[in-house]
Amino acid sequence: MTTTPSDLWHRYGRTRAEHDRAVPDTFHWNWSQDSGPGPEALGDLSELVVGDLGAGSARHAAHLAVHHRPTRVVAVDASPAQYEMARDLFGHLAPRLRIVPSDAVSHLRATAGTYDVLYSVFGALDFTDPRELLPAAAAALRPGGRLAFSTLAHYLSGAPAQTDVVAAAVPAKTPAGEATTMRRWVLQEQVWVKLLDEAGFTGTGVDVLPLTAEGPHTADTLLVTAVRRP
């Protein structure tokens, strides 16, 4: 897989990809990926254009493309390694599934009024400044279009989420194995609601999905849904 010095996602999902190449039968929003609501949070996707922001290896996007009859699902990810992995696993699902190498904000700004539904499962909404991403998402959605995303309800350490739009530096490794950090936004519910309102969304709903496994790296999940204002 192709990597660059700045690609901090070069190892993510690789072990699974070596032994599991199937289109997933299920779609989960929670951190453990094992329970709770599924694609119904997105509504009926029949004949709609759907975007996955920070799609990783595109497993969620592949599930929707195969099982929910959209016109097209566009899986967007900035990591060259994740892009190559997604193409290797699910490139055969084209043209129903389109895999795009791009950061979410740039892609959304270039596709104004294109999407009926946008979603993210611990993806770009976690790792991109929401003051940039949410307005871009609103512009890329058609009026009345739907946004849904899952994000950490608190830090994996158990520390509470931020009460302001502040990113934390979380551990990561370069392709060479050197320790570094990346920015992650872990925000309280009311912060997300305010940001969505300012970006042009309405009807925001937030559900807390409790953790289903104990351990040092587990967390409750916020499942956030909103609609672009007409």
N, C-alpha and C positions, 0 to 999 in steps of 0.2 A: 504494500500500500504506500502511496505517496505521502510524504510528510514534509513539513517545513519547520524551521526552528521555532516558529511561533505557534505551531499546531499543538495545543495542549490536550487534544482529544485523540491523540494518535493510537492509544492503547484501549480506549473505552469500547467495550462490546466485542473486542476481537476474539476472546476465548469462546464466547457463545457462538460467534459466527463460524468457528471452525467445526462445530458439531451440530448446529441447528440452522438450517437454511430455509426452513418452511415459513410460509406466510402464517402469522399467528391467527389462531381461532378466536382469540379474545382481545379485548382492549380495556385497559384499566387506567385510572387516573392517579391512584394512590401511590405513595412512595414505595411500598412493597410490591406493587404490581400484581396483586393477588385477590382483590375484592373491591366492593363498592360499585358505584355507577360506571357505566360504560359509554359507548358512543351515543346513547340516547340523550346525553347532555348536549349534543350538537344538533339535535333535531333530525328530521328526515333529510338525508343528503342526496336523495334521488335527483339526478340531472343537475347537480350544483357543482360549482368550482370551489374547491377546498384547499387551504394552504396549511401546511405543518411547519411551524417556525422553530428552527433548531431541531430538525428531524432526526439527527443522529444516523443510525443505520436504516432508518425509514421503516421500522417494523410496524409502528402504529399506522403510518400512511399506507403501507401495503395491505394491512387488514381492512382499512376503509375502502381502498380501491377494489378489493376482491369481493367484499361482503356487503357493501352498502350502496352500490350503483350510482356513484357520483359521475358527472361528466368527466372530471379530472381531479386528481389530487396532486398538488405540487409540494414536494418535500424539499425544504430549503435548509441548508446547513453550511456554515462558513469553514468547517474543518475539511481540509483536503483528504485526510484519512477517512473521515466519516462518509464523505461523498463517494470515495472509491469503494468503500465497503457496501454502501447502499446500492451502488450500481452493480456490484458483483452479486449481491443477494437478490435484488429485485428489479434489475434493469429489464428483465423479460416481461414485466408488467406494463411497459410502455405500449400505447400512448396514454392509457388510463392513469398510470402513475408517471409523473415527470420528476426527475431528481435534479436539483439545481444547486450548484456550488456558489453560494453568496451569503454575506451576512444579511440578517433579516431586515434591517433598516434600509439598506440599499435596494434590496429586492422590492420591498413594499413601496418605496418612493417611486420606483420605476414601473409599478403596476397599478396605478390609481384606478379605482372603480372596477377592479377585475374580479374580486372574490365575493362569494356568498357567505363563506364560513372560514374563519381562521382559528387555529388552535395551537397549543403548545403543552407538552407533557414534560415538565421540568426542563424546558428547553430555553429558547431565546428570551422568554420573559424573565428567567432567572439570571441571565448572564449579560443582559443589555440594559443600559440606562432606560427605565420606563418612560422618562420624560422625552426621549427620542422615539422609542419604539411604539408606544401607544398612539400618538398622533399619526405616525406613519401607517399603523394598522387601520385606524379609522379611515384614512384617505384611500387605502387599498380595498376596503370593503364597499360594496354597493350599499345605498341607503337601506336601513333595516337589516343589514348583514350582522352575523353573530360572531362574537369572539368568546372563546373558552380556553382557560389554561389552569393547569395545576402547578402549585408552587409550595415551598416549605412554609408551614405554619409557624415554625420556630427553627432555630439552628439545630444541626445534628448533635451538637453538644448538649442541647437542652436549654440553652440561653434563649430568652425571649426575642421575638422579631423586633425590628426597628420601628420606632414611632415616627420616623421621618425618612425621606428618600436618601438613604445612606447605604452604600455598598460595603460589604466586608471583603477582606482579602482571605481567600480560602486556599488551602494547599493544592498544588498541582506539580506535575513533572514535565520537563521538556522531553523531546524525542531522545535526547542523549541521557536521560535519567536524572538530570539535575533538578534539585528542588526549586520551585518558584511558587508564585501565587496567581490566582485569577480573581476577578471581581464577581461577587454574587449578591443579588438583591434579595434579602429576606425581610419582608415588610409586613406590618400588622394589617389586619383586614381593613380598618378604616382608612389607612394610607392608600391601599389599592383602590378603594371606592372613590376617594377624592381624585386620584390621578386619572381614573377612567372618566369621571365626570368632566374634568378639565380637558381631556383629549377628544371629547365629542361622543361619548357613549352614554346610554341611559339603561334603566331597568337592571342595574347590576345586582347580582345575587352571589352570595358567598356561602359555601357549605364547608364544614370542617369534617374531613374524613380521618377518623382516628387511626393511629398506627396499629398494625395487626401482628407485629413481631417485636419482641423485646431485644435490646442490644444497644451497643454504644453508637451506632450509626443509623438510627431509625428516627422517624419524625411523623407527626401529624401532617396532613395535607390540607391546603386551602384549594378548593375547586371554585374558580371564579368565572362567572358568565356575564356577558353584557351585550347590548345591541347598539349598533351605530345609529345615531340619531338620523331621522329622515332629512 
